[in-house]
Amino acid sequence: MSLLPLDPQSIAAIILCITALAVIHKHAQRPSDLPPGPRGHWLFGNVLPNAFAYRKFEEWTKEFGPVFSLRQGTRTIIVVGRVQAAMDIMEKEGAFLVDRPASIAAGETLSGGMRVLLTPAGERFKKLRRALHTHLQPKAVTTYSPVLMRNARNHILDLIDDPSNHQDHAKRYSASVVMALAYGRHPEGYDDPGVQAVNRCLTRLGLNLRPGLWKVDIYPFLRYIPGYLRELQDGHKEELALFKGQLATVREKMERDEASYCFGRYLLERQAELELDDNEVAYLAGALFGAGSDTTASAISITVMAAALHPEAQAKVQEELDSVIGSDRPPTMEDANMLPQTTAFVLETFRWRPVTAGGFAHKATKDIIWNNYRIPKGATVMGNIWAISRDPAVYPEPETFNPQRWLTEDGKLRTDMRTFSWGSGRRVCPGQYIAHSSVFLNAALMHWAFKISANPSSPIDSLAFTESANTHPLPFKVAFEPRTMDLVTLRSMFEMYGQ
């Protein structure tokens, strides 16, 4: 039987396939100087869970050590899962981890390459980050106390009126704060169309940031399949229209000389100086939502969950509040330095149930050597915050909720411990100061005003969270019982708060 002659195109295709298989086979052999890790498929590498990958990474950390490696296609992934390794790699080598790996799905398509969180290192990133830091550095955030207090007042009033929807109230609080800071807007309620649109965009982003969800980030040729990225393209159009529409309102108010000072106004006034085009300006103003809104709402709900599940920890915070503040007035941001127990409670919630549990991917721009292992240039490097926060060498009995671990024997905050909840290195979350201040203030006010307790008929599952990159507790029920006064008196006191 004779074989039909092959045409040049067929020969070229066969050669290309053989070459591709050879390249993949080469990468399938784990180099001896890479950190150890689980075995994967010879062709596709390791399969990552579509949901809660950070929990699987914690299992692998226990099995393979504080740093382990994975492979997806030809891509090497290094996962850091313990505190000292995070300090050695993510912090000390931070200059070589400022880049992001290519993100065709969430970065290029959904975000149009303009979302600061996902923008690769380079001139655009420097421009965006520089402008964002003007409004998010610690000194700037101290001027936002009136905005935080005004919205915290509304949050407590919402809890008084409708405690069953406490998670929606946390979302309204955080979105309202960011609306005020970004656009000078003050939404009246959670059903405000702007608040709803913002939360819809953030939910979409969080779901699409899950590692391994979009195979186009592993096999880029998939982007050319008609319709494959349509969902993300439509999402980009929606959020760009939202951000541009909000900014257009600021511009109109500026023309009428009615615009209050906000980040959007700052960007519009200095657009030429900042060298940003219209779309970049719109996305940068919208970046405040990702920097503070989504994480803050979840973190506030986690403080409620922790209080309900750990009444002894709640009681210690309330004992401090009664001693330092008393019942004549609610606490304010100015009281923070006098409330170490309250701060310790908040820090422990960050560690116990970190909002960005899996962290965000970095890209190594040079070979990094750690403990005789090599993190190769071009590798994706992930600081798995869930595992880092469970390092038993730093946080003994890590599954136990214990705010006292953050305090010295004489009750002061320890200076030798830190939280990794906001990331690390040069890509640390720029909105961490707003988020931290917001969570502290709301936790202090809720503990001062209410006893928070679980509903015996509806047990709380403390591991029931959304599958998104920024995780939120699934709906859970608690009771808010006024501590030292009736609801009428409590309401009247908070109606004057922050005025």
N, C-alpha and C positions, 0 to 999 in steps of 0.2 A: 504494500500500500504506500503510495507516494504522498508526500506532504505538499500542500499548496504553497507556492512561494509567498513570502510576506512582503507587503509594501513598506516603504520607508517609514510611514507614520506608525504602523503597527510595531515595527522594530523599535522605534523611538519610545513608544508607550511601554513596551516590555522592559526596555532598559531603565526607564524612569521608575517603574514599579520595583524592579530589582534594586535600584539605588535607594529608593525610599525604604524598602524593607531592610537593606543593609544598615542604613542610618539608624532606624528604629532598633534593630538588633544590637547595634553598638551601644546605644543609650540604655538598652535593657540590662546590660551588664553593669551592676552597681560598682563604680570605682572603689577601690579599697580605702581611699582617703575620705570618702563621703561618710557622714554619720550613718549609723545603722538604721534600719527601718523595716516595715513589713514587706514581704514578697508581693509582687503584683503580676498581672498578666504579661506574658512576654512581649505582646504587641501594644496593648493599650496602657499598661502600667497599673497603678493602684486605682481602685474605684472608691470615690469619696461619697459619703452619704449626702443626699440632697438636702437633708434637714439635720440640724444638731450635730454637724461635723465636729464642732469643738468638743463635744462629749466623747466622741470616738478618739479624737486626738489626745484627750486626757488618758484614755486607756492605753494608747500607744506610748505616751510619755512614761507611764508606769512600767511598760514592758521593755522599751528600747532606750530609755534614758532622757535626760533633759533637752536634748536636741536630736531629732530624728529626720530622716529624709524619705520622700515619696517621689514617684514619677508618674506623670500623665503624658502619654505620647513621648515627645522628646523633651518635655519640660521637667526640670528638677524643682522640687518644692522642699524647703527646709522649714521645719516647725520647731519653734522654741517654746518650752513648756515649764520652765522653772525660773525663779527670781534671779539667781546669780548668772545664769546663762543669758537672761534678758538684759541684765546690766552689762555683761561683757560684749554682747553682740548688738542688741537693739540700741543701747545708749552709747557705749564707747566707740562703736563702729557706725554710729548714726550718719556720719557724713557720706558713707558709701551705701546707705540704705534709704536715701531720701527719694529715690526714684520709685515709680510704680510700674508693675508689669503691664503689658498691653492688655487693655480691657475693651474688646470690640463691642461686647454686649452692653454692659452698664455704663462704661466710660465714653466710648466713641459714639454709640448709637443712641442710647437713652439720654445721655447728658450732652451730646454734641461736642465732647472733648472740653467742656467748659466748667465742669463741676470740680471745685478745688480739691475735694476729697480724692478724686480719681485722676487728676491731671498729672501726666508724667513730669519729671523734673525738667527744667528748661526755662526759657525766658517767660513764657506765658505763666507758668506756675509761680515764678518769682514776682511777676506783676500782680497776680491775683492775691497771693499770700500777703504781699506787702500792704496792699490796700485793705485787706481783711483785718490785719493785725492792728490797724489804727483804731478800730472800734472794739477789739476783743482782748487787748492786753489788760493786765490786772488794773492799772491805773485808770483806764477808761471805764472798766466795768464798775468801779466804785461809784461812778456818777449815775449809774442806772438804778440805784437803790429805790428811788421814788417809783419807777416803773414796776420793779419787782414787788414792792410793798402794795401798790395799788391793785395789781392783779392777784397777789396773794390774799388780799382782803376779799376780792370777788370769789376766789377759790373756797375760802372758808364759808362765805355766805351761801355758795352753791351747796356745800356739804350740809349746812344747816337745813336748807330747803329740800334737798333731794339727795340724801346720803347713798341711796342704792346705786346711783350712777357715778360713783366716786372716780372711776377710771376715765370716764368722759370729761369730768371736771378737770382732772390733771392735764388732759390733752388740750382742753380749752385754755387753761392757765398758760401752758408753755407756748402754744401757738399765738396767744394774745400778746405775750411778752415779745416774741420775735416780730410779730406784726408791728408793734409799737416801735421797736428798735430799728427795724428795716425800713418801714414806710410811714411811721408816724400815725398809724391806724390803731383804733381801740375797739375791737369787736365786742359786741354786747353779749354773745353767747356761743355755745359750742355749735349751734346750727347756722352760724354765720357762713355764708357761701365761701368766703375767703379761707376761713379756718378749715372747712370741709375739703376744699380743693388742695390746700397745703398737706393735710393729713393723708389724702388720697395719693398724692405724689410721693410722700415719704414712705408710705406702705409699699408702693410699687418699687421704689428704689431698694428698700430693705429686702424684699423678696427676690429681686433680681441680682443681688450681690452675693447670694449664697454660693460658696465655692463649688465648682463643678457643674452648676445648673445649666449654663450655656456652653455647649461643646464647641461653639465657634471660638472661644478663647483658647481652646486646645488645638483645634483644627481650623485655622483661619479661612480655608477655602470654602467653608460652609456659608460664609457671608454672601457668596455669589448665588446661592440657591434662591430663586424667586420666592418672595413671601416669607422666608425663614425669619427675618428680623422685623416683620411688619408690626408686631405687637409693641416692640420697643420704639420703632419709628413713630408710631401713633402717640406713644407716651411722651416722647420728646416734644412733639408738636404741642401737646396739651400743657406740659409744664413750662415750655418757653412762652407760650401765649399767656399763661398765668403770671409768670415773672415780669414779662413786658407790660402786661396790663396794670399790675400793681405799680410799677415804676412810672407808667404814663400818668397815673393819678397823682403821684408826687410831682411830676413835671407840671401838670396843670395847676396844682396848688402853688407851685413856685411862681408861675406866671401871674397868678392873682395875689402874690405875696402873702399867701395863707399857709405855707408849708412849715410845719414845725421841724426842728433839727432832727435828722435821722440819717441812717447809713445811706439810704437811697438818695437823699438830697446831697450828701457829701460826694457821692459818686458822680452824680449829674453835674455838680459844680466843678469837679476836677477831672472830668472824663478825658479831656485832651491831655492834661498833665499826666494822668495815669496811663495814657496810651492804650485805652480799651475801646473796642467797638461796641455798638448798641447791644448786641447779644451777650457779650462778655459782661457788660455792666448789669444787664438784667439777671444773668445767672449769678453774678457775684452778690448782688443784693439778696437773691433767693438763697444763697449759700448759708445765710444765717439760720434758715430753717433746719438744714442738715447739721449745722454746727451746734444748735442748741435746743430746737423744739422737740424732735423725736426722742432723743436720749433723755431729755429732762422729764418728759411726760412719763416714760417708763420708769425712770429712777424714783420719781415721787410715788408711783404706785407700789414699787418694791418696798419703800419705807413703810407704807400702810400694811403690806403683807407681813413684813418682819415684825412690826409692832403687834399685830394680831396673833402671830404664831409664837412670839416670845414675850409674854407679859412681864417677865422679870426684867428684861432689858428695857421695856417701855417704862416700867416703874422707876428705874434708876434715872432715866431722862426726866421724868416728871418730878422726881424728888429734887433734882438740880434746878429745874425751872421754878419750882415753888420757892426754893431757897434764894435764888439769885433774882428772879423777876417778881415773884409774888402774884397775886390775883388782881391787882389794880390796873394792870395794863398788859397787853400781849407783847412778846419779845419782838425785837427789830434786828436788822442787820448789824447795828452798832453794838449789839450784845454778844456777838459771835465769840469774841475773845474771852468772854467770861463763862462760856458754856462748853467746856471740853467734853463732858459726857455726851452732850447732844451731837457734837462734831464726831465723836468716836462712833456713835450709833450710825451716823450717815456714812462714815468711811467703811464701816463693817458691811453696810448694805451694798456699797460699791464692790467690795470684795466677794461677798456671799453670792450675789446674783448680778454679775457684771452685765450691763446693758449690751455693749458690743463684745459679746462673749468670745467670739473667734478672732477678734482683731481684724485689721485690714492688711492686705498683702503689700509688701515692699519688694523692691528689686535690687539685688546686689550689683553694684557698678564696678566691682573688682573682686578678686578672690579674697576671702576672709578666712583666716586660720583661727580655729577655736579648739583647744584641747587636742591638738594634733589632727583634728579633722578639718576638711576644707569645705567651705561654703563657696561654690564656684560662681564666678562672674556671670551675671545673667539669670541666676537662680531666683525663684520667688521665695521670699522669706516672710514667714508669718509668726508673729508673737501671739500665741494662743492664750488670751487673757484668762479664760476659764481655768486652764491648767496652771498658769503662773499664779493665779490667786488661790490655788489649792496646794501650793508648795509646802509640805509638812515641815520642812526645815525652817521656814520663816513664819508660817501660820500653823502652829500645832493644833491638832484636831480640826483640820480645815473645814469639815462639813458642819461643825458646830458654829452657830451664830453667837459670837462673843465680842461685843464692843470693847470689853476691857483689855483686849490684846493691843489696842491702840493707845493705852494710857500707862503712865509710869505708876509706881507704887504710891506716890503722893498725889495722883489724880491729874497730872498734867499730860498733854498730848506728847507722845513719843516723837522724837526727831529722827530716829533711825529706821523708820518704816515709811513706806509710800504705797500708794495705790497705782496700779497699771491700767485702771479702767478707761483712761482717756488715751491709751496708746503710749508710745515712747519715741524717743529720738526727735528728729526734725520734722516728723509728720504727726506729732502729737496733736490731738484735736484742738483747734483754735478756740472752740466754744466752751472749753472745760471750765473757765472761770464763771461764765454766766450760769452754766449748768450746776456747778457746785454751789454757788450762792443761792440759786433757786431752790435746789433740793434741801439745803440747810434751812432756809427761811420757812419753807412749807412744812418740813418735818417739825421744826420748833413750834410753829403755830398750831399744827394738828395735835401735837402732844400736850401743849399748854391748854388747848380748848377741850379736847375729847379724851375719853378712855376708848381705845380701839380694841374690839374683841372679835374673835372668830364666831361664826354661826355654827353651833353644834350640829345642826341638821344639814349643813352644806360644807363639809370639810374642805380646807384649802390644800391644793396640791402645789407645793412650792417649786416643783419642776415643770409645771404646766405653763409653757411659754409659746409664743408664736415662733414660726420657723424662720423668720426673717433675720437679716444680718444684725440689725438693731432690734433686740428681742423685747417683747412686751408680755407681761403676765396675761394669760387668758382670763376671762371674766371670773372674779371670785367675790364672795359675799362677806362683808364685815358689818359690825354695828359701831356707830359713832355716838357715844353717850357723853353729854356735857359733864365736865368734871366738878367745877366749883360754883356753877351758877345755872339758872334755867335758860332755856333757849331764847326767850325774849330778851333777857339781859345780855346774853352772849351776842345776839344779833345787834343790839344797839351799840355794844362796845366796838364791834367790828365795822359797823357803818361809819365810824369816825376814824378807823385805822388808816394810816397812810395819807391823811388829808393835810 
